[in-house]
Amino acid sequence: LGCPVEACLLDPLRAATDPRFQGAAGTVFFDPLLADAMRAGSVPRSSVDRYSVVVMAGIAAEAELHGQAEGGRADEQAL
């Protein structure tokens, strides 16, 4: 999908000590083109679509593994 990953932590304790995370485990993406588009105030629909797929896949994986997805709402709001 072309979403470059900068970091991925599954341990909430490690994530709490990493400034790239907001106290929760998860994934940090490094996408200079998306950052530039956000600063310009015009994010292409294709970028929103790509990251939407990633968010939905994460929610599905968490639900499959744990029987529920707790982080999905925060991921959707971040998107």
FIKOLZA-1660 file (N, C-alpha, C; in steps of 0.1 Angstrom, whole numbers, plus 5000, padded with zeros to 4 digits):
% residues 79
   i   px   py   pz ch aa at
   1 5008 4988 5000  A  L  N
   1 5000 5000 5000  A  L CA
   1 5008 5013 5000  A  L  C
   2 5021 5011 5002  A  G  N
   2 5030 5023 5002  A  G CA
   2 5030 5031 5014  A  G  C
   3 5027 5025 5026  A  C  N
   3 5026 5032 5038  A  C CA
   3 5039 5029 5046  A  C  C
   4 5049 5038 5046  A  P  N
   4 5062 5035 5052  A  P CA
   4 5061 5035 5067  A  P  C
   5 5065 5024 5073  A  V  N
   5 5065 5022 5088  A  V CA
   5 5078 5027 5094  A  V  C
   6 5076 5036 5104  A  E  N
   6 5088 5041 5111  A  E CA
   6 5091 5032 5124  A  E  C
   7 5080 5028 5130  A  A  N
   7 5081 5020 5143  A  A CA
   7 5068 5012 5145  A  A  C
   8 5070 5001 5152  A  C  N
   8 5058 4993 5156  A  C CA
   8 5061 4987 5169  A  C  C
   9 5053 4990 5179  A  L  N
   9 5055 4984 5192  A  L CA
   9 5042 4978 5197  A  L  C
  10 5043 4965 5202  A  L  N
  10 5031 4958 5207  A  L CA
  10 5030 4958 5222  A  L  C
  11 5041 4962 5228  A  D  N
  11 5042 4962 5243  A  D CA
  11 5038 4976 5248  A  D  C
  12 5027 4978 5255  A  P  N
  12 5022 4991 5260  A  P CA
  12 5033 4997 5270  A  P  C
  13 5040 4989 5277  A  L  N
  13 5050 4995 5286  A  L CA
  13 5061 5001 5278  A  L  C
  14 5066 4995 5268  A  R  N
  14 5076 5001 5259  A  R CA
  14 5071 5013 5252  A  R  C
  15 5059 5012 5247  A  A  N
  15 5053 5023 5240  A  A CA
  15 5051 5036 5249  A  A  C
  16 5049 5033 5262  A  A  N
  16 5047 5045 5272  A  A CA
  16 5060 5052 5273  A  A  C
  17 5072 5046 5270  A  T  N
  17 5084 5053 5272  A  T CA
  17 5090 5058 5259  A  T  C
  18 5083 5056 5248  A  D  N
  18 5088 5060 5235  A  D CA
  18 5080 5073 5231  A  D  C
  19 5087 5084 5229  A  P  N
  19 5079 5097 5226  A  P CA
  19 5071 5097 5213  A  P  C
  20 5074 5087 5204  A  R  N
  20 5066 5086 5192  A  R CA
  20 5052 5081 5194  A  R  C
  21 5050 5074 5205  A  F  N
  21 5037 5068 5208  A  F CA
  21 5030 5076 5219  A  F  C
  22 5017 5077 5219  A  Q  N
  22 5010 5084 5229  A  Q CA
  22 5005 5075 5240  A  Q  C
  23 5014 5067 5246  A  G  N
  23 5011 5059 5257  A  G CA
  23 5004 5045 5254  A  G  C
  24 5002 5043 5241  A  A  N
  24 4996 5030 5237  A  A CA
  24 5005 5023 5227  A  A  C
  25 5004 5010 5226  A  A  N
  25 5011 5003 5216  A  A CA
  25 5005 5006 5202  A  A  C
  26 5013 5005 5192  A  G  N
  26 5008 5007 5179  A  G CA
  26 5019 5009 5168  A  G  C
  27 5015 5016 5158  A  T  N
  27 5024 5017 5146  A  T CA
  27 5026 5032 5143  A  T  C
  28 5038 5036 5140  A  V  N
  28 5041 5050 5136  A  V CA
  28 5045 5049 5122  A  V  C
  29 5039 5058 5113  A  F  N
  29 5042 5058 5099  A  F CA
  29 5051 5071 5096  A  F  C
  30 5060 5069 5087  A  F  N
  30 5068 5081 5083  A  F CA
  30 5065 5083 5068  A  F  C
  31 5057 5093 5065  A  D  N
  31 5053 5095 5052  A  D CA
  31 5054 5110 5049  A  D  C
  32 5066 5114 5043  A  P  N
  32 5069 5128 5041  A  P CA
  32 5058 5135 5031  A  P  C
  33 5054 5127 5021  A  L  N
  33 5044 5132 5012  A  L CA
  33 5031 5135 5019  A  L  C
  34 5026 5126 5028  A  L  N
  34 5014 5129 5036  A  L CA
  34 5016 5141 5045  A  L  C
  35 5028 5142 5051  A  A  N
  35 5030 5153 5060  A  A CA
  35 5030 5166 5053  A  A  C
  36 5036 5167 5041  A  D  N
  36 5035 5179 5033  A  D CA
  36 5021 5182 5029  A  D  C
  37 5013 5172 5025  A  A  N
  37 4999 5175 5021  A  A CA
  37 4991 5180 5033  A  A  C
  38 4994 5174 5045  A  M  N
  38 4986 5179 5057  A  M CA
  38 4990 5194 5060  A  M  C
  39 5003 5197 5059  A  R  N
  39 5007 5211 5061  A  R CA
  39 5000 5220 5051  A  R  C
  40 4999 5216 5039  A  A  N
  40 4993 5224 5028  A  A CA
  40 4978 5224 5029  A  A  C
  41 4972 5216 5038  A  G  N
  41 4958 5216 5040  A  G CA
  41 4950 5208 5029  A  G  C
  42 4957 5200 5021  A  S  N
  42 4950 5193 5010  A  S CA
  42 4956 5179 5009  A  S  C
  43 4950 5169 5016  A  V  N
  43 4954 5155 5016  A  V CA
  43 4946 5148 5005  A  V  C
  44 4953 5142 4995  A  P  N
  44 4947 5135 4984  A  P CA
  44 4938 5123 4990  A  P  C
  45 4927 5121 4983  A  R  N
  45 4918 5110 4986  A  R CA
  45 4925 5097 4986  A  R  C
  46 4935 5095 4977  A  S  N
  46 4942 5083 4976  A  S CA
  46 4950 5080 4989  A  S  C
  47 4955 5090 4995  A  S  N
  47 4962 5088 5008  A  S CA
  47 4953 5084 5019  A  S  C
  48 4941 5091 5020  A  V  N
  48 4931 5088 5030  A  V CA
  48 4927 5073 5028  A  V  C
  49 4925 5069 5015  A  D  N
  49 4920 5055 5012  A  D CA
  49 4931 5045 5017  A  D  C
  50 4944 5048 5014  A  R  N
  50 4954 5039 5018  A  R CA
  50 4955 5037 5033  A  R  C
  51 4955 5048 5040  A  Y  N
  51 4956 5047 5055  A  Y CA
  51 4943 5041 5061  A  Y  C
  52 4932 5043 5054  A  S  N
  52 4919 5037 5059  A  S CA
  52 4920 5022 5059  A  S  C
  53 4926 5017 5048  A  V  N
  53 4927 5002 5047  A  V CA
  53 4936 4997 5058  A  V  C
  54 4947 5005 5062  A  V  N
  54 4956 5001 5073  A  V CA
  54 4948 5001 5086  A  V  C
  55 4941 5011 5088  A  V  N
  55 4933 5012 5101  A  V CA
  55 4923 5001 5102  A  V  C
  56 4915 4998 5092  A  M  N
  56 4905 4988 5092  A  M CA
  56 4912 4974 5094  A  M  C
  57 4923 4972 5087  A  A  N
  57 4931 4959 5089  A  A CA
  57 4935 4957 5103  A  A  C
  58 4940 4968 5109  A  G  N
  58 4944 4967 5123  A  G CA
  58 4933 4964 5133  A  G  C
  59 4921 4970 5130  A  I  N
  59 4910 4968 5138  A  I CA
  59 4905 4953 5137  A  I  C
  60 4905 4948 5124  A  A  N
  60 4902 4934 5122  A  A CA
  60 4911 4924 5128  A  A  C
  61 4924 4927 5128  A  A  N
  61 4934 4919 5133  A  A CA
  61 4933 4918 5149  A  A  C
  62 4931 4930 5155  A  E  N
  62 4929 4930 5169  A  E CA
  62 4917 4923 5174  A  E  C
  63 4906 4925 5166  A  A  N
  63 4893 4918 5170  A  A CA
  63 4895 4903 5168  A  A  C
  64 4902 4898 5158  A  E  N
  64 4904 4884 5155  A  E CA
  64 4913 4878 5167  A  E  C
  65 4923 4885 5171  A  L  N
  65 4932 4880 5181  A  L CA
  65 4926 4881 5195  A  L  C
  66 4920 4892 5198  A  H  N
  66 4915 4894 5212  A  H CA
  66 4900 4893 5214  A  H  C
  67 4892 4891 5203  A  G  N
  67 4878 4890 5204  A  G CA
  67 4871 4904 5204  A  G  C
  68 4879 4914 5205  A  Q  N
  68 4874 4928 5204  A  Q CA
  68 4885 4937 5200  A  Q  C
  69 4882 4949 5196  A  A  N
  69 4892 4959 5191  A  A CA
  69 4890 4972 5200  A  A  C
  70 4900 4974 5209  A  E  N
  70 4899 4986 5217  A  E CA
  70 4905 4998 5211  A  E  C
  71 4916 4996 5203  A  G  N
  71 4923 5008 5197  A  G CA
  71 4917 5013 5185  A  G  C
  72 4907 5007 5179  A  G  N
  72 4901 5011 5166  A  G CA
  72 4896 5025 5166  A  G  C
  73 4889 5029 5176  A  R  N
  73 4883 5042 5177  A  R CA
  73 4893 5053 5176  A  R  C
  74 4904 5051 5184  A  A  N
  74 4915 5061 5185  A  A CA
  74 4922 5062 5171  A  A  C
  75 4923 5050 5165  A  D  N
  75 4930 5050 5151  A  D CA
  75 4921 5057 5141  A  D  C
  76 4908 5055 5142  A  E  N
  76 4899 5062 5132  A  E CA
  76 4899 5077 5135  A  E  C
  77 4899 5081 5147  A  Q  N
  77 4900 5095 5150  A  Q CA
  77 4913 5102 5146  A  Q  C
  78 4924 5094 5147  A  A  N
  78 4937 5099 5143  A  A CA
  78 4937 5101 5128  A  A  C
  79 4931 5092 5121  A  L  N
  79 4930 5093 5106  A  L CA
  79 4922 5105 5102  A  L  C
% end
